């Protein structure tokens, strides 16, 4: 399957490497190129999903159970189901990350809708 590429109005890009449909719902894996810095969002919880992020370029801010970490190139973080967390880009310049959600559930549709609505 050819990768699906979504582009937001700010130039941020999402490349779907493994979609929910092709993995029978087991995995949503994507690459995200983000130019837009954002303030820290509120924590949220994925009750049934594991989330993994890996930084390929730039930096990414993560808050896990109230503790903020800044991830740089080569760093990866796995967030287990039920762990309060937030992930955001807080620095200037472009950040490139790999993201994974297991199982996929509705996360791919959420990202696609977010890009379609100009959320990035």
Kinemage of the C-alpha trace (Angstrom):
@kinemage 1
@onewidth
@group {chain A} dominant
@subgroup {mainchain}
@vectorlist {calphas} color= white
{ca unk a 1} P 0.000 0.000 0.000
{ca unk a 2} L 1.211 3.495 -0.833
{ca unk a 3} L 1.609 5.815 2.164
{ca unk a 4} L -1.139 8.359 2.732
{ca unk a 5} L 0.156 11.932 3.153
{ca unk a 6} L -1.874 14.660 4.869
{ca unk a 7} L -0.766 18.312 4.858
{ca unk a 8} L -2.103 20.946 7.242
{ca unk a 9} L -2.417 24.667 6.427
{ca unk a 10} L 0.767 25.454 8.400
{ca unk a 11} L 2.745 22.943 6.325
{ca unk a 12} L 2.732 20.254 9.027
{ca unk a 13} L 2.634 16.784 7.430
{ca unk a 14} L 1.421 13.372 8.529
{ca unk a 15} L 2.494 10.269 6.623
{ca unk a 16} L 0.535 7.120 7.440
{ca unk a 17} L 2.943 4.162 7.328
{ca unk a 18} L 0.611 1.497 8.738
{ca unk a 19} L -3.073 2.253 8.769
{ca unk a 20} L -5.715 0.797 11.042
{ca unk a 21} L -7.436 -0.940 8.149
{ca unk a 22} L -4.338 -2.669 6.773
{ca unk a 23} L -3.309 -3.897 10.258
{ca unk a 24} L -6.826 -5.165 11.059
{ca unk a 25} L -7.000 -2.538 13.800
{ca unk a 26} L -3.835 -3.658 15.589
{ca unk a 27} L -1.652 -0.619 14.754
{ca unk a 28} L -1.700 2.965 13.554
{ca unk a 29} L 1.903 3.994 12.724
{ca unk a 30} L 2.753 7.380 11.262
{ca unk a 31} L 5.484 9.928 10.733
{ca unk a 32} L 4.749 13.511 11.738
{ca unk a 33} L 6.605 16.615 10.555
{ca unk a 34} L 5.585 19.508 12.788
{ca unk a 35} L 6.526 23.175 12.382
{ca unk a 36} L 3.909 24.613 14.698
{ca unk a 37} L 4.837 25.098 18.360
{ca unk a 38} L 1.945 24.826 20.800
{ca unk a 39} L 1.412 25.459 24.507
{ca unk a 40} L 1.233 22.351 26.698
{ca unk a 41} L -2.187 20.698 26.380
{ca unk a 42} L -4.133 19.173 29.245
{ca unk a 43} L -3.264 15.614 30.188
{ca unk a 44} L -5.372 12.827 28.734
{ca unk a 45} L -5.520 9.046 29.074
{ca unk a 46} L -5.847 6.240 26.539
{ca unk a 47} L -7.744 3.577 28.443
{ca unk a 48} L -7.009 0.743 26.020
{ca unk a 49} L -4.099 1.962 23.914
{ca unk a 50} L -0.345 2.018 24.181
{ca unk a 51} L 1.217 5.109 22.590
{ca unk a 52} L 4.826 5.260 21.451
{ca unk a 53} L 6.736 8.289 20.164
{ca unk a 54} L 10.257 8.419 18.753
{ca unk a 55} L 12.056 11.661 17.867
{ca unk a 56} L 13.914 11.638 14.540
{ca unk a 57} L 14.632 15.401 14.348
{ca unk a 58} L 14.099 18.363 16.680
{ca unk a 59} L 12.600 17.988 20.135
{ca unk a 60} L 9.282 16.926 21.629
{ca unk a 61} L 7.863 17.731 25.056
{ca unk a 62} L 6.076 15.021 27.040
{ca unk a 63} L 4.373 15.086 30.415
{ca unk a 64} L 3.861 11.722 32.095
{ca unk a 65} L 2.018 11.597 35.409
{ca unk a 66} L 2.874 15.270 36.002
{ca unk a 67} L 6.588 15.074 35.122
{ca unk a 68} L 7.752 17.000 32.021
{ca unk a 69} L 10.503 15.579 29.815
{ca unk a 70} L 12.055 16.972 26.650
{ca unk a 71} L 12.883 14.261 24.135
{ca unk a 72} L 15.616 14.911 21.573
{ca unk a 73} L 16.857 13.017 18.512
{ca unk a 74} L 17.035 9.282 19.126
{ca unk a 75} L 14.814 9.317 22.212
{ca unk a 76} L 11.708 7.156 22.350
{ca unk a 77} L 8.956 6.890 24.902
{ca unk a 78} L 6.230 4.294 25.377
{ca unk a 79} L 3.114 5.401 27.240
{ca unk a 80} L 1.119 2.497 28.688
{ca unk a 81} L -2.686 2.431 28.719
{ca unk a 82} L -4.152 4.365 31.634
{ca unk a 83} L -1.130 6.702 32.106
{ca unk a 84} L -2.059 10.431 32.229
{ca unk a 85} L 0.063 12.264 29.654
{ca unk a 86} L 0.416 15.078 27.153
{ca unk a 87} L 2.701 15.431 24.118
{ca unk a 88} L 3.466 18.711 22.362
{ca unk a 89} L 5.981 20.628 20.284
{ca unk a 90} L 7.209 23.529 22.356
{ca unk a 91} L 10.305 24.652 20.425
{ca unk a 92} L 10.966 26.464 17.159
{ca unk a 93} L 12.088 24.605 14.047
{ca unk a 94} L 10.713 21.423 12.572
{ca unk a 95} L 10.262 18.267 14.630
{ca unk a 96} L 10.022 14.865 12.956
{ca unk a 97} L 8.612 11.957 14.944
{ca unk a 98} L 7.338 8.426 14.517
{ca unk a 99} L 4.123 7.723 16.400
{ca unk a 100} L 2.371 4.433 17.098
{ca unk a 101} L -0.936 3.544 18.713
{ca unk a 102} L -1.695 -0.084 19.640
{ca unk a 103} L -4.486 -0.995 19.041
{ca unk a 104} L -5.392 1.643 16.464
{ca unk a 105} L -9.013 2.141 17.593
{ca unk a 106} L -10.263 5.472 16.125
{ca unk a 107} L -6.963 7.368 16.352
{ca unk a 108} L -6.247 7.420 12.614
{ca unk a 109} L -9.694 8.874 11.881
{ca unk a 110} L -9.131 11.498 14.602
{ca unk a 111} L -5.799 12.607 13.064
{ca unk a 112} L -7.286 12.679 9.558
{ca unk a 113} L -10.210 14.819 10.750
{ca unk a 114} L -7.849 17.122 12.641
{ca unk a 115} L -5.766 17.729 9.488
{ca unk a 116} L -8.912 18.194 7.358
{ca unk a 117} L -10.229 20.812 9.794
{ca unk a 118} L -6.944 22.734 9.757
{ca unk a 119} L -6.012 21.738 13.294
{ca unk a 120} L -2.298 21.972 12.550
